[in-house]
Amino acid sequence: MPKRRKYARRGKLKLKLRKNTIYTIFGVGVVLSGIILALSFTGSGGSFIYVNDMLKYYFGGTSILLPALLVFFGLLFLRLKFFLARPHVSVGFLILVLSLATLFRSGFVGEYVFLRIAEVISGAGTYLVSLAGIFIGLFVFFDTSVDEIVRGIAVLRESIGRFIPKAFVSYFKKRNVPNLGNKPLTIRQGAFPAVANKDMTAAPKKDEFISEKLVSNTMSSGLIWEYPPLTLLNEGGEHKADRGDIKEIAGRIEKTLQSFGITAKVVEVNLGPAVTQYALEIALGTKVSKITSLANDLALATEAPTGQIRIEAPIPGRNLVGIEIPNRSLEVVSLRTMLGSDVMRKSKSKLTISMGLDVSGEPVVADVSKMPHVLIAGTTGSGKSVMINSIITSLLFRASPEEVKLILVDPKRVELTGYNGIPHLMVPVIVEVEKILSALKWAMNEMDRRYKT
């Protein structure tokens, strides 16, 4: 008989997978679960609606973050070399979701965790712990620290302009400041150059000076006083101020303010003899204190000769901010120019004196009768003697000897001795100190005698 073949019994079927394969399958399943949970929020399908209701019941509003949480954990098991597949991403996002659910008491889980913590550290403490958990979750998620976040915000702020079209930014700038760029630059020279070009040899008209009805000590001798002509004075105006390139300096001011986030436009330039004033129109909502704090930066940008500028914020009576920059060289203002100005001619007081020109180049006059005591002080060479001589000369050109009387005291014997011999003096120029009191006493007696008569 032939022998029967013997067949070996097969063993049981065993499936042996590597550990990485198991992690991959589990990771894919978790990622797929997260995608399915995300689709449940679309509201399509009966099963999806049931799953979505369960998520909202347990986690409330924070349930919308659960799909992302499952995706992060799925990527973690896939062990991909990717930022979102790292362990700190999943753990940080889990802490963030739990902290948000506890803070807002979202769903059953958030309410339960909030009450359990509140039993230990009260409700206020639970809120603080939840807020701290949110920040900790963010720090773990991004694997960063506070200082790195601050630096990141600064870098993002600097580079945000690269992602925004320039046309879009300029459109909103034009909407915020509609008219600053459209106004032309106006340069004002002031009134004195036009006065200087007038015919100064013509004798002043009678109606240009005060009427004798307004003068207390009128002419009693019956004589006619002939006022000295302005031709006795030098015209001046030969030495003009060096102000530099006005338009270039105006552009520097605008660019400097723009670099500090201040939108401004130089709409007017006032040419003064010592300083040049640049009048700025600023955008609505800009704090004036921001401009005043930039005085040193503007002085550096405009190359101010003295290293300092003056900011007048605002210019009195106007909605403009004035930046006064010293001229590189001063302009000589003659007394003839001042006495021939319209402001001086139209003044009705015999005691009106010329003071000079302001920062806008406009003549400035004053009435001595309104300031019976005047102190003129300053350093050597600052113009004290010039001011005193300007006051005396202004009175001599506008008043007769019977309208104004002068008592001049000059202990230095170098300032006022040149006025000896003028008919306006009550006594010769006093140069000795011991005669001052006696002269003043005599003047008071003389005034008292005239008052009684």
Disulfide bonds with the S-S distance in Angstrom:
none
